[in-house]
Amino acid sequence: MADITLSAAIRSALVSSQRTTALTDVSRERVETGLRVNRPIDDASAFFLAQNLAGRAGEVLQVKDSIGQAATAIGGTLAGIDAISGITNQLKGIATAARGGSAETRAAATAQFDRLRGQVDALAADVNFGGVKLLASPAQSLTVDFNADGSSGLTIQGQPSDAASLGIGAAAVDFNNFATDADIDSAIAGLDGATATLRASAATLGSNAGLLNTRLDFTEELANTLTSGAGKLTLADLNEEAAKLVSLRLSGALGAIGLNIAAQSQRVVLQLF
């Protein structure tokens, strides 16, 4: 089979058309993916550095999730303390109302006091995070990592807040069925001590919650910075690529016209012979 010989004009037009087609494919891919670097061959340095930054961002986001869950747990624990404080105030009201009362009034207050006292233990047992109970007795602790390798973190010690730990005695056993006002005063003194303990526990946990929220904000900002850094290495300027695509399509159309003109010129020359 004889070789096909192309004129210089046709060869030049074909090369230009092929180059335009290749550039069009590149721009089209960038517009479709939104990325300037889609594979190592596009820019090996930027590709692998972006992968590294994206990997670190993923690790940081996992840590962020852990911190967020811990912050939620502390929020739930503080809500539990608040509820127990409310019960403590109700117990104080029951005991105060029994002062100077009849034997029947004192007996009824004793039964009501001890029933409500049981709710303190129930609440303390119900407050937990992933099986970690921060208000029950014995109280457990919650450890939160602040980075992927666990070299930085916070251990939050639980605050036992059941009735016995708070010093809230049983009216029937510890305060002689509220038989005298002195027994009632002893119960109220214990409740005042419990209130003070709950306030101290809330202050301690609140401080930990503040630290967790600070670390949460920092970790989220760090993840955003890493993700943004990866994007700067690989993301395409869509406006620029769209403009290139329009320009290349126009160049392709003009190239096709040029190739057609070159071919016609060659046919005209051949016809002369």
Steps between C-alpha positions, in 0.01 A plus 500: 500500500640836397578754767270799522692823456362811666587851411670718756184710535277199563751345744523827691120529515467140625762550774330820610162325506636212707659741747173693529307177557739393776476837673122492467487159669713631787281806553181295473625259766593788730156654462328166563709404806572847632863397537810632331697195616311174455792256495872497580597561137322838510727628780662233714618735774163671541308171473685318779524805725126554464440133582710538815310812607165334430606195705596719794171687467317166521687407818425839652130464417493164678650666807245782464217247507641344817532839669149593390358180649683564827369858509149363451557252782610776736197704398277204588681455831449867588131460417493201736658704778244773442218246527645355821531853639130547427414183691720613788304825520173306501630279782587810698150632442345174627716501811437869571123455466507221760635729773259537788260254336298223653619141521294418192648795310851394594433138398362609164798731446737214588344271238493774236859603578637146467309431176638817343846428639500178294472710185840653574659156473301422185609822329865452596493148354327607178756765406760320288698537178583187305477299819708751699303618803620835630249551782449149636701359789775408451532768232693413187721724288491603136821543300498717187788515251580837346714363215528188287796343684349553845794703629266778615165466667282546805377257765170608651443355844143419585320662793307243710158653557281225638322563829760330717793680332323833543427433867122490456381261770175305508235658718382168641848372585730797544259763634273303729190533279514877551381442853636833622586834341863428591486192274356715223770763549765228465344387173490859370865552595589190298302632204680835519830313491379299201408822318848639560657178373285506186599859431868413534455200267320716246781756512764232443314338212414840356869586487568174315213575261651840426836343421337239275312767308821698454680192369199420280515842335877475455479148354229602255704801390808281456307251288365784286852641457641164391211442260541850359874441455434180308246682285741779413739238363248312287183701441444653160389855430168411337454843345843482342450143379155578359646795308781276372246241390304756299822632347626152413171403341522810284862416415391147412232629268747737334753219472245282325435782256875546447546128438217504249652800319843331492347183356309695236814690404684172454218363279506815289876466447459133406231588248744733324707196412 
